[in-house]
């Protein structure tokens, strides 16, 4: 595990909604760097800009701040580029860019974030200092990721890469990190994780604590996606310590959720459940409805593992009443959990009711969405339980053998694999296929013995 360097206050001025201000000074570019920025922005080669002004080699050295640009030559280059001799101070735009950066670090209000972005974009930036232009370009990548326009984020990233030589250490850090965010958004978690790890080892010493905490949290959730629970617990735990010091309630709750789910995968159910309960307490205390669905669903998930099916039903039904119940796929997850819990309690009539509700919901899904593996897996689990309740034997056996059992055998979710092994074994026993039943009982028994030994 990489040792974290001690973080100091940031070298960037921006204000967070929590009232903290990080102070530093953006350096001004020298003449050569200003010329280089605008040459790159306008797509001019060294040869094209140097022609009639100075030699190509001297221009190259000037752009490296190794050759002085005299006033006369500098004026001619600025005229050729169509830029002022010196950028003006534009406090409104500069403050807006830094405020946007702050809002993007921990998004408390999407509407404020969008408003801040629009305000900056609508300002005239002809005389804006070049380093602020690069700052805006970099954080525009993050804005597009957050708003779901991954193609625009990637296009902006490629544009920003042209200015790498002009970036300071923090800007290079964010450029790399946001490339990780793009990979994460595309579902390429392994590449995202590797990028985030490189960010951790190369993070500038003056990176502010909120940014380091955000990176650690991102490492935690990405490790969770890759079923690397020990790493997820470690990263999210370090992020939690920083967030508690800064008191960022939403991220405190999110870290507890991340740790809770990761601990479940390590089979440390008690610790995982405790973290989920702590998340619930934070959400209730400071009112974070956007996290309520996630917490209630996972509390129900834990209670199901504890075989407290009444509590499972209570929490999952609460999920469906939250204002942030989310997507159709989340609703189907809830219906599947409710069918399973009622089935375990012997309430077939109630399970049938949830089958009907879930069936109406699946009608609303477009056929194209099933090409997404995550969606297809949730869809198949629902239809497995529906087939069991409706005694559609052929459909149940196909989904069990071809979809669900292979899914959980390969993804590292041991307890769910054991549950479905037992469920399918019970079915095979009832229909007289004793050999298949015994094989599945053996598999589930091996897993449960492993759970007991770890506990």
Long-range contacts (C-beta under 8 A, 24 or more apart in sequence): 1-234, 2-197, 2-200, 2-201, 4-200, 4-212, 4-238, 5-203, 5-205, 6-205, 7-205, 7-206, 7-207, 7-208, 7-209, 7-212, 8-205, 8-206, 9-206, 9-208, 10-170, 10-206, 10-207, 10-208, 10-211, 11-170, 11-204, 11-206, 12-98, 12-101, 12-170, 12-208, 13-98, 14-98, 14-99, 14-101, 14-102, 15-98, 15-99, 15-102, 16-102, 16-105, 16-106, 16-210, 17-102, 17-103, 17-108, 18-246, 18-247, 18-248, 20-210, 20-246, 22-208, 24-206, 26-129, 26-131, 26-132, 26-135, 27-131, 27-168, 28-87, 28-129, 28-131, 29-129, 29-130, 29-131, 29-166, 30-65, 31-62, 31-69, 31-74, 32-62, 32-63, 32-64, 32-65, 32-66, 32-67, 32-69, 33-63, 33-65, 33-130, 33-166, 34-83, 34-87, 34-130, 35-59, 35-62, 35-63, 35-69, 35-74, 35-77, 35-78, 35-81, 36-63, 36-165, 36-166, 37-130, 37-133, 37-134, 37-163, 37-166, 38-81, 38-83, 38-130, 39-63, 39-81, 40-162, 40-163, 40-166, 42-81, 44-81, 49-77, 49-80, 49-81, 52-76, 53-77, 53-80, 84-126, 84-127, 87-127, 87-128, 87-129, 87-130, 88-127, 88-128, 89-129, 90-123, 90-125, 90-127, 90-128, 90-129, 90-132, 92-123, 93-120, 93-123, 93-125, 93-128, 93-132, 94-128, 94-129, 94-132, 96-120, 96-123, 97-132, 97-135, 97-136, 97-139, 98-135, 100-136, 100-139, 100-143, 101-135, 101-139, 104-139, 104-142, 104-143, 104-146, 105-210, 105-211, 105-214, 106-210, 106-214, 106-248, 106-250, 106-251, 107-146, 108-250, 110-146, 113-143, 113-146, 114-147, 117-143, 130-166, 131-166, 131-168, 134-160, 134-163, 134-166, 134-167, 134-171, 135-171, 137-163, 138-167, 138-171, 138-174, 138-175, 138-178, 139-174, 141-175, 141-178, 141-179, 141-181, 141-182, 142-174, 142-178, 142-181, 145-178, 145-181, 145-182, 145-185, 148-185, 150-182, 150-185, 150-186, 153-178, 153-181, 153-182, 153-185, 154-182, 157-182, 169-204, 169-206, 170-204, 170-206, 170-207, 173-199, 173-202, 173-203, 173-204, 173-207, 176-202, 177-215, 177-218, 180-218, 181-218, 184-218, 184-222, 189-222, 189-225, 189-226, 190-226, 192-222, 193-219, 193-222, 193-223, 193-226, 196-222, 209-242, 209-245, 209-246, 210-242, 210-246, 210-248, 212-242, 213-239, 213-242, 213-243, 213-246, 213-248, 213-251, 214-239, 214-251, 216-242, 217-243, 217-251, 217-254, 217-255, 217-258, 220-255, 220-258, 220-259, 220-262, 221-258, 223-262, 224-258, 224-261, 224-262, 224-265, 227-265, 227-411, 227-412, 227-413, 229-262, 229-263, 229-264, 229-265, 229-266, 230-262, 230-266, 232-258, 232-259, 232-261, 232-262, 232-265, 233-259, 233-262, 233-263, 233-266, 236-262, 249-282, 249-285, 249-286, 249-288, 250-286, 250-288, 250-291, 252-282, 253-279, 253-282, 253-283, 253-288, 253-291, 253-295, 254-279, 254-291, 256-282, 257-291, 257-294, 257-295, 257-298, 260-298, 260-302, 261-298, 264-301, 264-302, 264-305, 264-415, 265-412, 265-413, 266-454, 267-414, 267-415, 267-450, 267-451, 267-454, 267-455, 268-454, 268-455, 269-302, 269-305, 269-306, 269-455, 270-455, 272-302, 273-299, 273-302, 273-306, 276-302, 289-322, 289-323, 289-324, 290-324, 291-324, 292-322, 292-323, 292-324, 293-319, 293-322, 293-324, 293-325, 293-326, 293-330, 296-322, 297-330, 297-333, 297-334, 297-337, 300-337, 300-341, 301-337, 304-337, 304-340, 304-341, 305-415, 307-344, 309-341, 309-342, 309-344, 309-345, 310-345, 312-337, 312-341, 313-338, 313-341, 313-342, 316-341, 328-361, 328-362, 328-364, 328-365, 329-374, 329-375, 329-378, 329-379, 331-358, 331-361, 332-358, 332-361, 332-362, 332-378, 332-379, 332-382, 333-378, 335-361, 335-382, 336-378, 336-381, 336-382, 336-385, 339-382, 339-385, 339-386, 339-389, 340-385, 343-385, 343-388, 343-389, 348-389, 351-385, 351-389, 352-389, 352-390, 355-385, 355-386, 355-389, 355-390, 358-382, 358-386, 359-386, 377-403, 377-407, 380-404, 380-407, 388-423, 388-427, 393-431, 396-427, 400-424, 400-427, 414-447, 414-450, 414-451, 415-447, 415-451, 417-443, 417-444, 417-447, 418-443, 418-444, 418-447, 418-448, 418-451, 419-444, 421-447
